[in-house]
Amino acid sequence: MSNGSESEGKKREVPAHFKRLGREFAMQFLYQKDFASENIEAELTNFWSQAESSGSFKLDRIFRKAREFAERLI
């Protein structure tokens, strides 16, 4: 029986294509931005720091390309 906490401690499945991941990053940041201050540069730096240190993503070519794409969208 699963109580919903089964996925705790597991890495989420990351999309294989950088554009999809980039769109997800952009939407997450823009949603987060709605609740934050006006300093977009500091917020963006903090956002990427959190994403990199979360352990949810391999810091590989796909992540780098997704980050670049997300920043273009933002």
mmJSON file of the N, C-alpha and C atoms, coordinates in Angstrom:
{"data_MODEL":{"atom_site":{
"group_PDB":["ATOM","ATOM","ATOM","ATOM","ATOM","ATOM","ATOM","ATOM","ATOM","ATOM","ATOM","ATOM","ATOM","ATOM","ATOM","ATOM","ATOM","ATOM","ATOM","ATOM","ATOM","ATOM","ATOM","ATOM","ATOM","ATOM","ATOM","ATOM","ATOM","ATOM","ATOM","ATOM","ATOM","ATOM","ATOM","ATOM","ATOM","ATOM","ATOM","ATOM","ATOM","ATOM","ATOM","ATOM","ATOM","ATOM","ATOM","ATOM","ATOM","ATOM","ATOM","ATOM","ATOM","ATOM","ATOM","ATOM","ATOM","ATOM","ATOM","ATOM","ATOM","ATOM","ATOM","ATOM","ATOM","ATOM","ATOM","ATOM","ATOM","ATOM","ATOM","ATOM","ATOM","ATOM","ATOM","ATOM","ATOM","ATOM","ATOM","ATOM","ATOM","ATOM","ATOM","ATOM","ATOM","ATOM","ATOM","ATOM","ATOM","ATOM","ATOM","ATOM","ATOM","ATOM","ATOM","ATOM","ATOM","ATOM","ATOM","ATOM","ATOM","ATOM","ATOM","ATOM","ATOM","ATOM","ATOM","ATOM","ATOM","ATOM","ATOM","ATOM","ATOM","ATOM","ATOM","ATOM","ATOM","ATOM","ATOM","ATOM","ATOM","ATOM","ATOM","ATOM","ATOM","ATOM","ATOM","ATOM","ATOM","ATOM","ATOM","ATOM","ATOM","ATOM","ATOM","ATOM","ATOM","ATOM","ATOM","ATOM","ATOM","ATOM","ATOM","ATOM","ATOM","ATOM","ATOM","ATOM","ATOM","ATOM","ATOM","ATOM","ATOM","ATOM","ATOM","ATOM","ATOM","ATOM","ATOM","ATOM","ATOM","ATOM","ATOM","ATOM","ATOM","ATOM","ATOM","ATOM","ATOM","ATOM","ATOM","ATOM","ATOM","ATOM","ATOM","ATOM","ATOM","ATOM","ATOM","ATOM","ATOM","ATOM","ATOM","ATOM","ATOM","ATOM","ATOM","ATOM","ATOM","ATOM","ATOM","ATOM","ATOM","ATOM","ATOM","ATOM","ATOM","ATOM","ATOM","ATOM","ATOM","ATOM","ATOM","ATOM","ATOM","ATOM","ATOM","ATOM","ATOM","ATOM","ATOM","ATOM","ATOM","ATOM","ATOM","ATOM","ATOM","ATOM","ATOM","ATOM","ATOM","ATOM"],
"id":[1,2,3,4,5,6,7,8,9,10,11,12,13,14,15,16,17,18,19,20,21,22,23,24,25,26,27,28,29,30,31,32,33,34,35,36,37,38,39,40,41,42,43,44,45,46,47,48,49,50,51,52,53,54,55,56,57,58,59,60,61,62,63,64,65,66,67,68,69,70,71,72,73,74,75,76,77,78,79,80,81,82,83,84,85,86,87,88,89,90,91,92,93,94,95,96,97,98,99,100,101,102,103,104,105,106,107,108,109,110,111,112,113,114,115,116,117,118,119,120,121,122,123,124,125,126,127,128,129,130,131,132,133,134,135,136,137,138,139,140,141,142,143,144,145,146,147,148,149,150,151,152,153,154,155,156,157,158,159,160,161,162,163,164,165,166,167,168,169,170,171,172,173,174,175,176,177,178,179,180,181,182,183,184,185,186,187,188,189,190,191,192,193,194,195,196,197,198,199,200,201,202,203,204,205,206,207,208,209,210,211,212,213,214,215,216,217,218,219,220,221,222],
"type_symbol":["N","C","C","N","C","C","N","C","C","N","C","C","N","C","C","N","C","C","N","C","C","N","C","C","N","C","C","N","C","C","N","C","C","N","C","C","N","C","C","N","C","C","N","C","C","N","C","C","N","C","C","N","C","C","N","C","C","N","C","C","N","C","C","N","C","C","N","C","C","N","C","C","N","C","C","N","C","C","N","C","C","N","C","C","N","C","C","N","C","C","N","C","C","N","C","C","N","C","C","N","C","C","N","C","C","N","C","C","N","C","C","N","C","C","N","C","C","N","C","C","N","C","C","N","C","C","N","C","C","N","C","C","N","C","C","N","C","C","N","C","C","N","C","C","N","C","C","N","C","C","N","C","C","N","C","C","N","C","C","N","C","C","N","C","C","N","C","C","N","C","C","N","C","C","N","C","C","N","C","C","N","C","C","N","C","C","N","C","C","N","C","C","N","C","C","N","C","C","N","C","C","N","C","C","N","C","C","N","C","C","N","C","C","N","C","C","N","C","C","N","C","C"],
"label_atom_id":["N","CA","C","N","CA","C","N","CA","C","N","CA","C","N","CA","C","N","CA","C","N","CA","C","N","CA","C","N","CA","C","N","CA","C","N","CA","C","N","CA","C","N","CA","C","N","CA","C","N","CA","C","N","CA","C","N","CA","C","N","CA","C","N","CA","C","N","CA","C","N","CA","C","N","CA","C","N","CA","C","N","CA","C","N","CA","C","N","CA","C","N","CA","C","N","CA","C","N","CA","C","N","CA","C","N","CA","C","N","CA","C","N","CA","C","N","CA","C","N","CA","C","N","CA","C","N","CA","C","N","CA","C","N","CA","C","N","CA","C","N","CA","C","N","CA","C","N","CA","C","N","CA","C","N","CA","C","N","CA","C","N","CA","C","N","CA","C","N","CA","C","N","CA","C","N","CA","C","N","CA","C","N","CA","C","N","CA","C","N","CA","C","N","CA","C","N","CA","C","N","CA","C","N","CA","C","N","CA","C","N","CA","C","N","CA","C","N","CA","C","N","CA","C","N","CA","C","N","CA","C","N","CA","C","N","CA","C","N","CA","C","N","CA","C","N","CA","C","N","CA","C","N","CA","C","N","CA","C"],
"label_alt_id":[null,null,null,null,null,null,null,null,null,null,null,null,null,null,null,null,null,null,null,null,null,null,null,null,null,null,null,null,null,null,null,null,null,null,null,null,null,null,null,null,null,null,null,null,null,null,null,null,null,null,null,null,null,null,null,null,null,null,null,null,null,null,null,null,null,null,null,null,null,null,null,null,null,null,null,null,null,null,null,null,null,null,null,null,null,null,null,null,null,null,null,null,null,null,null,null,null,null,null,null,null,null,null,null,null,null,null,null,null,null,null,null,null,null,null,null,null,null,null,null,null,null,null,null,null,null,null,null,null,null,null,null,null,null,null,null,null,null,null,null,null,null,null,null,null,null,null,null,null,null,null,null,null,null,null,null,null,null,null,null,null,null,null,null,null,null,null,null,null,null,null,null,null,null,null,null,null,null,null,null,null,null,null,null,null,null,null,null,null,null,null,null,null,null,null,null,null,null,null,null,null,null,null,null,null,null,null,null,null,null,null,null,null,null,null,null,null,null,null,null,null,null],
"label_comp_id":["MET","MET","MET","SER","SER","SER","ASN","ASN","ASN","GLY","GLY","GLY","SER","SER","SER","GLU","GLU","GLU","SER","SER","SER","GLU","GLU","GLU","GLY","GLY","GLY","LYS","LYS","LYS","LYS","LYS","LYS","ARG","ARG","ARG","GLU","GLU","GLU","VAL","VAL","VAL","PRO","PRO","PRO","ALA","ALA","ALA","HIS","HIS","HIS","PHE","PHE","PHE","LYS","LYS","LYS","ARG","ARG","ARG","LEU","LEU","LEU","GLY","GLY","GLY","ARG","ARG","ARG","GLU","GLU","GLU","PHE","PHE","PHE","ALA","ALA","ALA","MET","MET","MET","GLN","GLN","GLN","PHE","PHE","PHE","LEU","LEU","LEU","TYR","TYR","TYR","GLN","GLN","GLN","LYS","LYS","LYS","ASP","ASP","ASP","PHE","PHE","PHE","ALA","ALA","ALA","SER","SER","SER","GLU","GLU","GLU","ASN","ASN","ASN","ILE","ILE","ILE","GLU","GLU","GLU","ALA","ALA","ALA","GLU","GLU","GLU","LEU","LEU","LEU","THR","THR","THR","ASN","ASN","ASN","PHE","PHE","PHE","TRP","TRP","TRP","SER","SER","SER","GLN","GLN","GLN","ALA","ALA","ALA","GLU","GLU","GLU","SER","SER","SER","SER","SER","SER","GLY","GLY","GLY","SER","SER","SER","PHE","PHE","PHE","LYS","LYS","LYS","LEU","LEU","LEU","ASP","ASP","ASP","ARG","ARG","ARG","ILE","ILE","ILE","PHE","PHE","PHE","ARG","ARG","ARG","LYS","LYS","LYS","ALA","ALA","ALA","ARG","ARG","ARG","GLU","GLU","GLU","PHE","PHE","PHE","ALA","ALA","ALA","GLU","GLU","GLU","ARG","ARG","ARG","LEU","LEU","LEU","ILE","ILE","ILE"],
"label_asym_id":["A","A","A","A","A","A","A","A","A","A","A","A","A","A","A","A","A","A","A","A","A","A","A","A","A","A","A","A","A","A","A","A","A","A","A","A","A","A","A","A","A","A","A","A","A","A","A","A","A","A","A","A","A","A","A","A","A","A","A","A","A","A","A","A","A","A","A","A","A","A","A","A","A","A","A","A","A","A","A","A","A","A","A","A","A","A","A","A","A","A","A","A","A","A","A","A","A","A","A","A","A","A","A","A","A","A","A","A","A","A","A","A","A","A","A","A","A","A","A","A","A","A","A","A","A","A","A","A","A","A","A","A","A","A","A","A","A","A","A","A","A","A","A","A","A","A","A","A","A","A","A","A","A","A","A","A","A","A","A","A","A","A","A","A","A","A","A","A","A","A","A","A","A","A","A","A","A","A","A","A","A","A","A","A","A","A","A","A","A","A","A","A","A","A","A","A","A","A","A","A","A","A","A","A","A","A","A","A","A","A","A","A","A","A","A","A","A","A","A","A","A","A"],
"label_entity_id":["1","1","1","1","1","1","1","1","1","1","1","1","1","1","1","1","1","1","1","1","1","1","1","1","1","1","1","1","1","1","1","1","1","1","1","1","1","1","1","1","1","1","1","1","1","1","1","1","1","1","1","1","1","1","1","1","1","1","1","1","1","1","1","1","1","1","1","1","1","1","1","1","1","1","1","1","1","1","1","1","1","1","1","1","1","1","1","1","1","1","1","1","1","1","1","1","1","1","1","1","1","1","1","1","1","1","1","1","1","1","1","1","1","1","1","1","1","1","1","1","1","1","1","1","1","1","1","1","1","1","1","1","1","1","1","1","1","1","1","1","1","1","1","1","1","1","1","1","1","1","1","1","1","1","1","1","1","1","1","1","1","1","1","1","1","1","1","1","1","1","1","1","1","1","1","1","1","1","1","1","1","1","1","1","1","1","1","1","1","1","1","1","1","1","1","1","1","1","1","1","1","1","1","1","1","1","1","1","1","1","1","1","1","1","1","1","1","1","1","1","1","1"],
"label_seq_id":[1,1,1,2,2,2,3,3,3,4,4,4,5,5,5,6,6,6,7,7,7,8,8,8,9,9,9,10,10,10,11,11,11,12,12,12,13,13,13,14,14,14,15,15,15,16,16,16,17,17,17,18,18,18,19,19,19,20,20,20,21,21,21,22,22,22,23,23,23,24,24,24,25,25,25,26,26,26,27,27,27,28,28,28,29,29,29,30,30,30,31,31,31,32,32,32,33,33,33,34,34,34,35,35,35,36,36,36,37,37,37,38,38,38,39,39,39,40,40,40,41,41,41,42,42,42,43,43,43,44,44,44,45,45,45,46,46,46,47,47,47,48,48,48,49,49,49,50,50,50,51,51,51,52,52,52,53,53,53,54,54,54,55,55,55,56,56,56,57,57,57,58,58,58,59,59,59,60,60,60,61,61,61,62,62,62,63,63,63,64,64,64,65,65,65,66,66,66,67,67,67,68,68,68,69,69,69,70,70,70,71,71,71,72,72,72,73,73,73,74,74,74],
"pdbx_PDB_ins_code":[null,null,null,null,null,null,null,null,null,null,null,null,null,null,null,null,null,null,null,null,null,null,null,null,null,null,null,null,null,null,null,null,null,null,null,null,null,null,null,null,null,null,null,null,null,null,null,null,null,null,null,null,null,null,null,null,null,null,null,null,null,null,null,null,null,null,null,null,null,null,null,null,null,null,null,null,null,null,null,null,null,null,null,null,null,null,null,null,null,null,null,null,null,null,null,null,null,null,null,null,null,null,null,null,null,null,null,null,null,null,null,null,null,null,null,null,null,null,null,null,null,null,null,null,null,null,null,null,null,null,null,null,null,null,null,null,null,null,null,null,null,null,null,null,null,null,null,null,null,null,null,null,null,null,null,null,null,null,null,null,null,null,null,null,null,null,null,null,null,null,null,null,null,null,null,null,null,null,null,null,null,null,null,null,null,null,null,null,null,null,null,null,null,null,null,null,null,null,null,null,null,null,null,null,null,null,null,null,null,null,null,null,null,null,null,null,null,null,null,null,null,null],
"Cartn_x":[0.843,0.0,0.888,0.605,1.39,0.68,1.441,0.845,1.227,1.789,2.138,3.567,4.217,5.587,6.596,6.121,6.972,8.069,7.782,8.757,9.764,9.592,10.54,11.911,12.923,14.279,14.672,13.74,14.044,14.165,15.054,15.175,13.993,13.519,12.417,12.959,12.098,12.515,12.662,13.833,14.14,13.885,13.192,12.949,14.261,14.249,15.46,15.811,14.86,15.13,15.288,16.328,16.644,15.564,14.842,13.825,12.65,12.249,11.154,11.583,12.786,13.295,13.45,13.905,14.039,12.709,11.662,10.33,9.852,10.125,9.746,10.481,11.785,12.558,11.998,11.708,11.199,9.873,8.969,7.677,7.854,8.733,8.974,9.522,10.468,11.054,10.017,9.252,8.27,7.189,6.808,5.848,6.464,7.706,8.406,8.575,8.822,9.046,7.821,6.636,5.412,5.368,6.116,6.088,7.347,8.218,9.521,9.675,10.862,11.157,11.377,11.888,12.094,13.497,14.398,15.778,15.877,15.577,15.501,16.855,17.947,19.267,19.592,19.361,19.634,18.703,17.447,16.488,16.852,17.295,17.689,18.931,19.888,21.078,20.681,19.785,19.315,18.551,17.726,16.949,17.876,18.917,19.833,20.657,21.025,21.764,20.935,19.655,18.766,18.589,18.411,18.228,19.466,20.654,21.892,22.155,21.849,22.156,21.059,19.92,18.807,19.11,20.01,20.29,19.257,18.293,17.24,17.654,18.74,19.15,20.621,20.924,22.328,22.833,23.972,24.534,25.347,24.631,25.249,24.894,25.153,24.893,23.418,22.519,21.085,20.698,21.217,20.921,21.43,22.659,23.24,22.439,22.068,21.295,19.894,19.3,17.979,18.039,19.114,19.276,19.383,20.2,20.35,19.012,18.284,16.998,15.998,15.958,15.045,15.334,16.608,16.955,16.551,16.613,16.129,14.622,13.9,12.442,12.069,12.788,12.505,12.768],
"Cartn_y":[-1.174,0.0,1.236,2.182,3.406,4.548,5.311,6.433,7.775,7.773,9.012,9.46,8.882,9.28,8.343,7.455,6.471,7.107,8.263,8.903,9.756,9.913,10.706,10.061,10.882,10.366,9.881,9.802,9.366,10.588,10.515,11.604,11.541,12.727,12.741,12.433,11.911,11.586,12.875,13.112,14.332,14.116,15.062,14.926,14.808,14.023,13.769,14.923,15.763,16.853,18.162,18.903,20.116,21.192,21.257,22.306,22.067,20.817,20.536,20.887,20.47,20.787,22.293,22.96,24.411,25.112,24.623,25.201,24.988,23.804,23.531,24.478,24.656,25.576,26.992,27.444,28.803,28.989,28.044,28.15,28.125,27.268,27.218,28.548,29.117,30.38,31.497,31.584,32.655,32.545,31.327,31.132,31.615,31.205,31.607,33.128,33.734,35.177,35.958,35.413,36.095,36.372,35.598,35.737,36.393,36.863,37.35,38.846,39.334,40.759,41.131,42.31,42.822,42.579,41.985,41.767,40.455,40.509,39.291,38.581,39.334,38.707,37.861,38.415,37.677,36.473,36.644,35.549,34.43,34.796,33.801,33.033,33.741,33.081,32.107,32.532,31.668,30.463,30.678,29.597,28.499,28.909,27.921,27.239,27.963,27.373,26.28,26.565,25.568,24.356,24.594,23.487,22.593,23.213,22.444,21.669,22.253,21.588,20.627,20.614,19.75,18.272,17.959,16.556,15.926,16.703,16.181,16.1,16.776,16.847,16.48,15.728,15.511,16.813,17.263,18.516,18.213,17.923,17.502,18.463,18.049,18.871,19.241,18.31,18.584,19.672,19.581,20.602,21.966,22.017,23.293,23.902,23.073,23.583,23.998,23.248,23.594,24.918,25.127,26.383,27.561,27.406,28.469,28.766,27.725,27.887,28.559,28.126,28.713,30.197,30.559,31.965,32.805,32.226,32.94,33.155,32.127,32.242,33.265,33.253,34.177,35.597],
"Cartn_z":[0.0,0.0,0.0,-0.839,-0.947,-0.233,0.537,1.254,0.651,-0.538,-1.2,-0.941,0.061,0.363,-0.274,-1.104,-1.752,-2.591,-3.188,-4.063,-3.301,-1.994,-1.224,-1.309,-1.51,-1.59,-2.968,-3.892,-5.256,-6.145,-7.114,-8.085,-9.032,-9.418,-10.363,-11.752,-12.594,-13.955,-14.743,-15.27,-15.99,-17.477,-18.118,-19.563,-20.335,-21.373,-22.151,-23.08,-23.395,-24.33,-23.57,-23.886,-23.142,-23.256,-24.37,-24.514,-23.572,-23.411,-22.472,-21.056,-20.67,-19.348,-19.187,-20.222,-20.186,-19.977,-20.642,-20.449,-19.017,-18.465,-17.081,-16.134,-16.352,-15.52,-15.615,-16.831,-17.027,-16.291,-16.41,-15.731,-14.217,-13.711,-12.265,-11.77,-12.507,-12.082,-12.125,-13.204,-13.326,-12.256,-11.902,-10.817,-9.502,-9.257,-8.04,-8.008,-9.149,-9.268,-8.832,-9.024,-8.619,-7.122,-6.334,-4.885,-4.332,-5.177,-4.728,-4.996,-4.734,-4.879,-6.338,-6.544,-7.894,-8.446,-7.666,-8.105,-8.87,-10.167,-10.982,-11.1,-11.173,-11.301,-10.076,-8.882,-7.648,-7.529,-7.909,-7.842,-8.812,-9.996,-10.988,-10.516,-9.959,-9.409,-8.311,-7.425,-6.339,-6.882,-7.904,-8.512,-9.052,-9.814,-10.389,-9.311,-8.283,-7.176,-6.506,-6.291,-5.691,-6.604,-7.895,-8.838,-8.869,-8.886,-8.958,-7.676,-6.528,-5.254,-4.807,-5.505,-5.102,-5.285,-6.212,-6.503,-7.419,-7.878,-8.747,-10.2,-10.542,-11.942,-12.088,-13.144,-13.491,-14.078,-13.621,-14.126,-15.371,-16.438,-17.685,-18.806,-20.009,-21.193,-21.307,-21.032,-21.127,-20.129,-18.902,-17.896,-18.354,-18.842,-19.285,-20.431,-21.405,-22.543,-22.096,-21.18,-20.655,-19.907,-19.137,-18.408,-19.384,-20.419,-21.417,-22.096,-22.452,-23.12,-22.181,-20.933,-19.949,-19.764,-19.695,-19.517,-20.729,-21.916,-23.107,-23.014,-22.544,-22.406,-21.335,-20.243,-19.14,-19.601],
"occupancy":[1.0,1.0,1.0,1.0,1.0,1.0,1.0,1.0,1.0,1.0,1.0,1.0,1.0,1.0,1.0,1.0,1.0,1.0,1.0,1.0,1.0,1.0,1.0,1.0,1.0,1.0,1.0,1.0,1.0,1.0,1.0,1.0,1.0,1.0,1.0,1.0,1.0,1.0,1.0,1.0,1.0,1.0,1.0,1.0,1.0,1.0,1.0,1.0,1.0,1.0,1.0,1.0,1.0,1.0,1.0,1.0,1.0,1.0,1.0,1.0,1.0,1.0,1.0,1.0,1.0,1.0,1.0,1.0,1.0,1.0,1.0,1.0,1.0,1.0,1.0,1.0,1.0,1.0,1.0,1.0,1.0,1.0,1.0,1.0,1.0,1.0,1.0,1.0,1.0,1.0,1.0,1.0,1.0,1.0,1.0,1.0,1.0,1.0,1.0,1.0,1.0,1.0,1.0,1.0,1.0,1.0,1.0,1.0,1.0,1.0,1.0,1.0,1.0,1.0,1.0,1.0,1.0,1.0,1.0,1.0,1.0,1.0,1.0,1.0,1.0,1.0,1.0,1.0,1.0,1.0,1.0,1.0,1.0,1.0,1.0,1.0,1.0,1.0,1.0,1.0,1.0,1.0,1.0,1.0,1.0,1.0,1.0,1.0,1.0,1.0,1.0,1.0,1.0,1.0,1.0,1.0,1.0,1.0,1.0,1.0,1.0,1.0,1.0,1.0,1.0,1.0,1.0,1.0,1.0,1.0,1.0,1.0,1.0,1.0,1.0,1.0,1.0,1.0,1.0,1.0,1.0,1.0,1.0,1.0,1.0,1.0,1.0,1.0,1.0,1.0,1.0,1.0,1.0,1.0,1.0,1.0,1.0,1.0,1.0,1.0,1.0,1.0,1.0,1.0,1.0,1.0,1.0,1.0,1.0,1.0,1.0,1.0,1.0,1.0,1.0,1.0,1.0,1.0,1.0,1.0,1.0,1.0],
"B_iso_or_equiv":[0.0,0.0,0.0,0.0,0.0,0.0,0.0,0.0,0.0,0.0,0.0,0.0,0.0,0.0,0.0,0.0,0.0,0.0,0.0,0.0,0.0,0.0,0.0,0.0,0.0,0.0,0.0,0.0,0.0,0.0,0.0,0.0,0.0,0.0,0.0,0.0,0.0,0.0,0.0,0.0,0.0,0.0,0.0,0.0,0.0,0.0,0.0,0.0,0.0,0.0,0.0,0.0,0.0,0.0,0.0,0.0,0.0,0.0,0.0,0.0,0.0,0.0,0.0,0.0,0.0,0.0,0.0,0.0,0.0,0.0,0.0,0.0,0.0,0.0,0.0,0.0,0.0,0.0,0.0,0.0,0.0,0.0,0.0,0.0,0.0,0.0,0.0,0.0,0.0,0.0,0.0,0.0,0.0,0.0,0.0,0.0,0.0,0.0,0.0,0.0,0.0,0.0,0.0,0.0,0.0,0.0,0.0,0.0,0.0,0.0,0.0,0.0,0.0,0.0,0.0,0.0,0.0,0.0,0.0,0.0,0.0,0.0,0.0,0.0,0.0,0.0,0.0,0.0,0.0,0.0,0.0,0.0,0.0,0.0,0.0,0.0,0.0,0.0,0.0,0.0,0.0,0.0,0.0,0.0,0.0,0.0,0.0,0.0,0.0,0.0,0.0,0.0,0.0,0.0,0.0,0.0,0.0,0.0,0.0,0.0,0.0,0.0,0.0,0.0,0.0,0.0,0.0,0.0,0.0,0.0,0.0,0.0,0.0,0.0,0.0,0.0,0.0,0.0,0.0,0.0,0.0,0.0,0.0,0.0,0.0,0.0,0.0,0.0,0.0,0.0,0.0,0.0,0.0,0.0,0.0,0.0,0.0,0.0,0.0,0.0,0.0,0.0,0.0,0.0,0.0,0.0,0.0,0.0,0.0,0.0,0.0,0.0,0.0,0.0,0.0,0.0,0.0,0.0,0.0,0.0,0.0,0.0],
"pdbx_formal_charge":[null,null,null,null,null,null,null,null,null,null,null,null,null,null,null,null,null,null,null,null,null,null,null,null,null,null,null,null,null,null,null,null,null,null,null,null,null,null,null,null,null,null,null,null,null,null,null,null,null,null,null,null,null,null,null,null,null,null,null,null,null,null,null,null,null,null,null,null,null,null,null,null,null,null,null,null,null,null,null,null,null,null,null,null,null,null,null,null,null,null,null,null,null,null,null,null,null,null,null,null,null,null,null,null,null,null,null,null,null,null,null,null,null,null,null,null,null,null,null,null,null,null,null,null,null,null,null,null,null,null,null,null,null,null,null,null,null,null,null,null,null,null,null,null,null,null,null,null,null,null,null,null,null,null,null,null,null,null,null,null,null,null,null,null,null,null,null,null,null,null,null,null,null,null,null,null,null,null,null,null,null,null,null,null,null,null,null,null,null,null,null,null,null,null,null,null,null,null,null,null,null,null,null,null,null,null,null,null,null,null,null,null,null,null,null,null,null,null,null,null,null,null],
"auth_seq_id":[1,1,1,2,2,2,3,3,3,4,4,4,5,5,5,6,6,6,7,7,7,8,8,8,9,9,9,10,10,10,11,11,11,12,12,12,13,13,13,14,14,14,15,15,15,16,16,16,17,17,17,18,18,18,19,19,19,20,20,20,21,21,21,22,22,22,23,23,23,24,24,24,25,25,25,26,26,26,27,27,27,28,28,28,29,29,29,30,30,30,31,31,31,32,32,32,33,33,33,34,34,34,35,35,35,36,36,36,37,37,37,38,38,38,39,39,39,40,40,40,41,41,41,42,42,42,43,43,43,44,44,44,45,45,45,46,46,46,47,47,47,48,48,48,49,49,49,50,50,50,51,51,51,52,52,52,53,53,53,54,54,54,55,55,55,56,56,56,57,57,57,58,58,58,59,59,59,60,60,60,61,61,61,62,62,62,63,63,63,64,64,64,65,65,65,66,66,66,67,67,67,68,68,68,69,69,69,70,70,70,71,71,71,72,72,72,73,73,73,74,74,74],
"auth_comp_id":["MET","MET","MET","SER","SER","SER","ASN","ASN","ASN","GLY","GLY","GLY","SER","SER","SER","GLU","GLU","GLU","SER","SER","SER","GLU","GLU","GLU","GLY","GLY","GLY","LYS","LYS","LYS","LYS","LYS","LYS","ARG","ARG","ARG","GLU","GLU","GLU","VAL","VAL","VAL","PRO","PRO","PRO","ALA","ALA","ALA","HIS","HIS","HIS","PHE","PHE","PHE","LYS","LYS","LYS","ARG","ARG","ARG","LEU","LEU","LEU","GLY","GLY","GLY","ARG","ARG","ARG","GLU","GLU","GLU","PHE","PHE","PHE","ALA","ALA","ALA","MET","MET","MET","GLN","GLN","GLN","PHE","PHE","PHE","LEU","LEU","LEU","TYR","TYR","TYR","GLN","GLN","GLN","LYS","LYS","LYS","ASP","ASP","ASP","PHE","PHE","PHE","ALA","ALA","ALA","SER","SER","SER","GLU","GLU","GLU","ASN","ASN","ASN","ILE","ILE","ILE","GLU","GLU","GLU","ALA","ALA","ALA","GLU","GLU","GLU","LEU","LEU","LEU","THR","THR","THR","ASN","ASN","ASN","PHE","PHE","PHE","TRP","TRP","TRP","SER","SER","SER","GLN","GLN","GLN","ALA","ALA","ALA","GLU","GLU","GLU","SER","SER","SER","SER","SER","SER","GLY","GLY","GLY","SER","SER","SER","PHE","PHE","PHE","LYS","LYS","LYS","LEU","LEU","LEU","ASP","ASP","ASP","ARG","ARG","ARG","ILE","ILE","ILE","PHE","PHE","PHE","ARG","ARG","ARG","LYS","LYS","LYS","ALA","ALA","ALA","ARG","ARG","ARG","GLU","GLU","GLU","PHE","PHE","PHE","ALA","ALA","ALA","GLU","GLU","GLU","ARG","ARG","ARG","LEU","LEU","LEU","ILE","ILE","ILE"],
"auth_asym_id":["A","A","A","A","A","A","A","A","A","A","A","A","A","A","A","A","A","A","A","A","A","A","A","A","A","A","A","A","A","A","A","A","A","A","A","A","A","A","A","A","A","A","A","A","A","A","A","A","A","A","A","A","A","A","A","A","A","A","A","A","A","A","A","A","A","A","A","A","A","A","A","A","A","A","A","A","A","A","A","A","A","A","A","A","A","A","A","A","A","A","A","A","A","A","A","A","A","A","A","A","A","A","A","A","A","A","A","A","A","A","A","A","A","A","A","A","A","A","A","A","A","A","A","A","A","A","A","A","A","A","A","A","A","A","A","A","A","A","A","A","A","A","A","A","A","A","A","A","A","A","A","A","A","A","A","A","A","A","A","A","A","A","A","A","A","A","A","A","A","A","A","A","A","A","A","A","A","A","A","A","A","A","A","A","A","A","A","A","A","A","A","A","A","A","A","A","A","A","A","A","A","A","A","A","A","A","A","A","A","A","A","A","A","A","A","A","A","A","A","A","A","A"],
"auth_atom_id":["N","CA","C","N","CA","C","N","CA","C","N","CA","C","N","CA","C","N","CA","C","N","CA","C","N","CA","C","N","CA","C","N","CA","C","N","CA","C","N","CA","C","N","CA","C","N","CA","C","N","CA","C","N","CA","C","N","CA","C","N","CA","C","N","CA","C","N","CA","C","N","CA","C","N","CA","C","N","CA","C","N","CA","C","N","CA","C","N","CA","C","N","CA","C","N","CA","C","N","CA","C","N","CA","C","N","CA","C","N","CA","C","N","CA","C","N","CA","C","N","CA","C","N","CA","C","N","CA","C","N","CA","C","N","CA","C","N","CA","C","N","CA","C","N","CA","C","N","CA","C","N","CA","C","N","CA","C","N","CA","C","N","CA","C","N","CA","C","N","CA","C","N","CA","C","N","CA","C","N","CA","C","N","CA","C","N","CA","C","N","CA","C","N","CA","C","N","CA","C","N","CA","C","N","CA","C","N","CA","C","N","CA","C","N","CA","C","N","CA","C","N","CA","C","N","CA","C","N","CA","C","N","CA","C","N","CA","C","N","CA","C","N","CA","C","N","CA","C","N","CA","C","N","CA","C","N","CA","C"],
"pdbx_PDB_model_num":[1,1,1,1,1,1,1,1,1,1,1,1,1,1,1,1,1,1,1,1,1,1,1,1,1,1,1,1,1,1,1,1,1,1,1,1,1,1,1,1,1,1,1,1,1,1,1,1,1,1,1,1,1,1,1,1,1,1,1,1,1,1,1,1,1,1,1,1,1,1,1,1,1,1,1,1,1,1,1,1,1,1,1,1,1,1,1,1,1,1,1,1,1,1,1,1,1,1,1,1,1,1,1,1,1,1,1,1,1,1,1,1,1,1,1,1,1,1,1,1,1,1,1,1,1,1,1,1,1,1,1,1,1,1,1,1,1,1,1,1,1,1,1,1,1,1,1,1,1,1,1,1,1,1,1,1,1,1,1,1,1,1,1,1,1,1,1,1,1,1,1,1,1,1,1,1,1,1,1,1,1,1,1,1,1,1,1,1,1,1,1,1,1,1,1,1,1,1,1,1,1,1,1,1,1,1,1,1,1,1,1,1,1,1,1,1,1,1,1,1,1,1]
}}}
